Amino acid sequence: MLVLVLKTFEVTSAWAAAKIGTSIGSRIGTVVGGVLRTAIGAIAGVAIGH
Protein backbone atom coordinates (compact mmCIF):
# COMPACT_ATOMS: atom_id res chain seq x y z
CA MET A 1 0.00 0.00 0.00
CA LEU A 2 2.74 2.45 1.00
CA VAL A 3 4.66 1.68 -2.20
CA LEU A 4 1.57 2.53 -4.26
CA VAL A 5 1.15 5.85 -2.41
CA LEU A 6 4.82 6.72 -2.93
CA LYS A 7 4.65 5.78 -6.63
CA THR A 8 1.51 7.88 -7.10
CA PHE A 9 3.17 10.82 -5.34
CA GLU A 10 6.29 10.40 -7.49
CA VAL A 11 4.28 10.41 -10.72
CA THR A 12 2.13 13.34 -9.57
CA SER A 13 5.14 15.45 -8.56
CA ALA A 14 6.90 14.62 -11.83
CA TRP A 15 3.76 15.60 -13.77
CA ALA A 16 3.42 18.82 -11.74
CA ALA A 17 7.09 19.67 -12.31
CA ALA A 18 6.70 19.07 -16.05
CA LYS A 19 3.56 21.21 -16.13
CA ILE A 20 5.23 24.07 -14.20
CA GLY A 21 8.34 23.75 -16.37
CA THR A 22 6.26 23.92 -19.54
CA SER A 23 4.33 27.01 -18.44
CA ILE A 24 7.53 28.78 -17.34
CA GLY A 25 9.19 27.75 -20.61
CA SER A 26 6.34 29.07 -22.75
CA ARG A 27 6.27 32.32 -20.76
CA ILE A 28 10.03 32.78 -21.25
CA GLY A 29 9.57 31.88 -24.93
CA THR A 30 6.87 34.54 -25.30
CA VAL A 31 9.05 37.18 -23.61
CA VAL A 32 12.13 36.27 -25.69
CA GLY A 33 10.00 36.20 -28.86
CA GLY A 34 8.61 39.65 -28.05
CA VAL A 35 12.08 41.06 -27.39
CA LEU A 36 13.43 39.55 -30.61
CA ARG A 37 10.52 40.90 -32.64
CA THR A 38 11.01 44.36 -31.13
CA ALA A 39 14.77 44.25 -31.81
CA ILE A 40 14.29 43.04 -35.38
CA GLY A 41 11.63 45.71 -35.93
CA ALA A 42 13.93 48.42 -34.57
CA ILE A 43 16.87 47.25 -36.72
CA ALA A 44 14.65 47.05 -39.80
CA GLY A 45 13.24 50.51 -39.07
CA VAL A 46 16.72 52.00 -38.74
CA ALA A 47 17.90 50.18 -41.90
CA ILE A 48 14.89 51.39 -43.89
CA GLY A 49 15.13 54.88 -42.39
CA HIS A 50 18.71 55.36 -43.50
TAUR-V302752 format. One record per backbone hydrogen bond with DSSP energy under -1.0 kcal/mol. CO is the residue of the C=O (numbers start at 0). NH is the residue of the N-H. If there is no record, write none. Layout:
# TAUR-V302752
CO|NH  CO|NH
This chain:
# TAUR-V302752
0|4  1|5  2|6  3|7  4|8  5|9  6|10  7|11  8|12  9|13  10|14  11|15  12|16  13|17  14|18  15|19  16|20  17|21  18|22  19|23  20|24  21|25  22|26  23|27  24|28  25|29  26|30  27|31  28|32  29|33  30|34  31|35  32|36  33|37  34|38  35|39  36|40  37|41  38|42  39|43  40|44  41|45  42|46  43|47  44|48  45|49
